[in-house]
Amino acid sequence: MSVERLRILREFADRGTIGAVAAALSMTPSAVSQQLKVLTREAGVTLLEPSGRRVRLTDAGHALVVRADEVLAALERAVAEMAHYRGSPHGQVRVGVFPSGGALLLPHVLPAMADSGVDIVAGDEDVPPHETPGLLADYDIVLTHRDERAAPVAGPRVSSRVLMREPIDVLVAPDHPLAGKDAVTAEELAEEAWLSVRGGFPVDDVLRSIATITGVEPRIVQRLNDFRMIETLVGAGYGVALMPRYVVTHPGLSQLRLSGVRAARLYDLVTRPRAENRPAIAAVLDSFTAAARRVTAEPPPGPDQ
């Protein structure tokens, strides 16, 4: 079987349509379809089947995709081993990061890798954790986040590792009645107006936990995924918010530890299985680990957990 045809099959598994594969690989849709037909003949089994006006992978197609991952990973390892004999890891590593995590960690990662021979190409991707596997079509590494009680991203073509834990605090304006306290209970927040993020993200998961404890549905006045905007509105007295501890930048706001609720998000690094066997990817993963240790070792701007 042709390596390039296996690559096209993997792209189809990641992207879902012939047109999307063609756009990603700078091919025509008819050329993609032809290559998949040739691969079907080579495999001797049906790899695609009709699904409405489109096609989808058969069970045999899904099985071959897993093997295609292994073949392509082996080729990447061979290239990486040759690079090792030339002296050091090198090459391009594509990294997708959620915005607040990228703002926190990339200022440490990028300078650390600047003279390493590894070229990091970063992209910001603000998607719920369950959509992370789809990003691996375009990235070698994806930095994602989830509520600490949620299961990690999983699948036969996905590998995930916990990078760090970040407590989530309550953010209030300096003239708020709760300002200056070290900690606050869920019951004390039952009647507050909330500024929250869109559903499916870790901060919103914690807010739903508060609702479970108090029995009061939170009064959410705005849903915004930009933490800087939320901070500004909190400072203006428009409401209170849950905020990951290390990302707060607005001066003067009070950060209160949330008592009686497991309130934190976990940062995960997601790759294809065995991606770390490629030295350039391993070097970037190590750099993120060092950056996370540095961030969590620094005194946080709020009360200690």
Residue pairs with C-beta under 8 A, 6 or more apart in sequence:
1 39
1 42
1 43
2 35
2 38
2 39
2 42
3 71
3 72
3 75
4 35
5 35
5 36
5 38
5 39
5 42
6 39
6 64
6 68
6 71
6 72
7 68
7 72
8 21
8 25
8 32
8 35
8 36
8 39
9 36
9 39
9 47
9 61
9 64
9 65
9 68
10 65
10 68
10 69
10 72
11 21
11 24
11 25
11 137
12 18
12 21
12 32
12 36
12 57
13 57
13 61
13 62
13 65
13 157
14 134
14 136
14 137
15 21
15 24
15 137
17 54
18 29
18 32
18 33
18 36
18 54
18 55
19 29
21 27
21 32
22 28
22 29
22 31
22 32
24 137
24 138
25 32
36 47
36 48
39 47
40 46
40 47
40 48
43 60
43 64
45 58
45 60
46 58
46 60
46 61
47 57
47 58
47 60
47 61
47 64
48 55
48 56
48 57
48 58
48 61
49 55
49 56
49 57
49 58
57 65
65 157
66 156
66 157
69 157
69 272
69 273
73 272
73 273
73 274
73 275
73 277
73 278
76 277
76 278
77 274
77 277
77 278
79 91
79 278
80 89
80 91
80 277
80 278
80 279
80 280
83 89
83 90
83 91
83 279
83 280
84 279
88 116
88 117
88 279
89 116
89 117
89 118
89 279
89 280
89 282
89 283
90 116
90 117
90 118
90 280
91 117
91 118
91 119
91 278
91 280
92 118
92 119
92 120
92 121
92 280
93 118
93 119
93 120
93 121
93 140
93 141
93 280
93 281
93 284
94 121
94 123
94 138
94 139
94 140
94 141
95 120
95 121
95 122
95 123
95 139
95 140
95 141
95 142
95 143
95 284
96 122
96 123
96 124
96 125
96 135
96 138
96 139
96 141
96 142
96 143
97 105
97 106
97 122
97 123
97 124
97 125
97 142
97 143
98 124
98 125
98 126
98 127
98 143
98 144
98 145
99 124
99 126
99 225
99 226
100 227
100 244
100 247
101 143
101 144
101 145
101 267
102 122
102 124
102 143
103 247
104 246
104 247
104 295
105 143
105 288
105 291
105 292
105 295
106 122
108 287
108 290
108 291
108 294
108 295
109 120
109 284
109 287
109 288
109 291
110 120
110 122
112 287
112 290
112 291
113 120
113 283
113 284
113 287
116 283
118 280
118 283
118 284
120 284
123 138
123 139
125 135
125 139
125 142
126 225
127 134
127 135
127 144
128 200
128 201
129 144
129 145
129 146
129 150
129 153
129 200
129 268
130 153
130 200
132 142
132 144
132 153
132 158
132 270
133 153
133 155
133 157
133 158
133 270
135 142
135 270
136 142
136 157
136 158
136 270
136 271
136 272
140 271
140 272
140 275
140 278
140 281
140 284
141 269
141 270
141 271
141 275
141 281
141 284
141 285
141 288
142 269
142 270
142 271
143 163
143 267
143 268
143 269
143 270
143 288
144 153
144 267
144 268
144 270
145 201
145 202
145 265
145 266
145 267
145 268
146 152
146 153
146 202
146 265
146 266
146 268
147 202
147 205
147 206
147 264
147 265
147 266
148 165
148 262
148 264
148 265
148 266
149 205
149 262
150 202
150 205
152 160
152 162
152 266
152 268
153 160
153 268
153 270
154 160
157 272
157 273
158 270
158 271
158 272
158 273
159 270
159 271
159 272
159 273
159 274
159 275
160 268
160 269
160 270
160 271
161 268
161 269
161 285
162 266
162 267
162 268
163 266
163 267
163 268
163 269
163 288
163 289
163 292
164 266
164 267
164 292
164 293
164 295
164 296
165 264
165 265
165 266
165 267
165 296
166 244
166 245
166 246
166 247
166 264
166 265
166 266
166 267
166 296
167 244
167 245
167 257
167 263
167 264
167 300
167 305
168 202
168 203
168 206
168 242
168 243
168 244
168 245
168 258
168 263
168 264
168 265
169 242
169 243
169 244
169 245
169 248
169 255
169 256
169 257
169 258
169 263
169 302
169 303
170 178
170 184
170 189
170 240
170 241
170 242
170 243
170 255
170 256
170 257
170 258
171 230
171 231
171 234
171 240
171 241
171 242
171 243
171 248
171 253
171 254
171 255
171 256
172 178
172 179
172 234
172 240
172 253
172 254
172 256
173 179
173 234
173 235
173 236
173 237
173 240
173 253
173 254
174 235
174 252
174 253
174 254
175 237
176 237
176 240
176 254
178 184
178 188
178 240
178 254
178 256
179 254
180 254
181 254
181 256
182 256
182 257
182 303
183 256
183 257
183 258
183 259
183 303
184 256
184 257
184 258
184 259
185 258
185 259
185 260
186 209
186 210
186 213
186 214
186 258
186 260
186 261
187 213
187 214
189 210
189 214
189 240
190 214
190 216
191 216
191 219
192 218
192 219
192 239
192 240
193 219
193 220
193 221
193 238
193 239
193 240
194 207
194 218
194 219
194 220
194 221
194 239
194 240
194 241
194 242
195 220
195 221
195 222
195 224
195 230
195 233
195 234
195 238
195 239
195 240
195 241
196 203
196 204
196 207
196 218
196 220
196 222
196 223
196 224
196 241
196 242
197 203
197 204
197 223
197 224
197 225
197 230
198 204
198 223
198 225
199 223
201 225
202 244
202 265
203 242
203 243
203 244
203 265
206 242
206 258
206 261
206 263
207 218
207 220
207 242
209 261
209 262
209 263
210 218
210 258
210 261
211 217
211 218
213 260
213 261
221 238
221 239
222 233
222 238
222 239
224 230
224 233
227 243
227 244
227 247
227 248
228 249
228 250
230 241
230 243
231 241
231 243
231 248
231 249
231 250
231 253
232 250
233 239
233 241
234 240
234 241
234 250
234 253
235 250
235 252
235 253
242 258
242 263
243 255
244 265
245 255
245 300
245 301
245 302
245 305
246 295
246 296
246 300
246 301
248 255
248 301
248 302
255 301
255 302
255 303
256 302
256 303
257 302
257 303
257 304
257 305
267 292
269 285
269 288
271 281
271 285
275 281
276 282
276 285
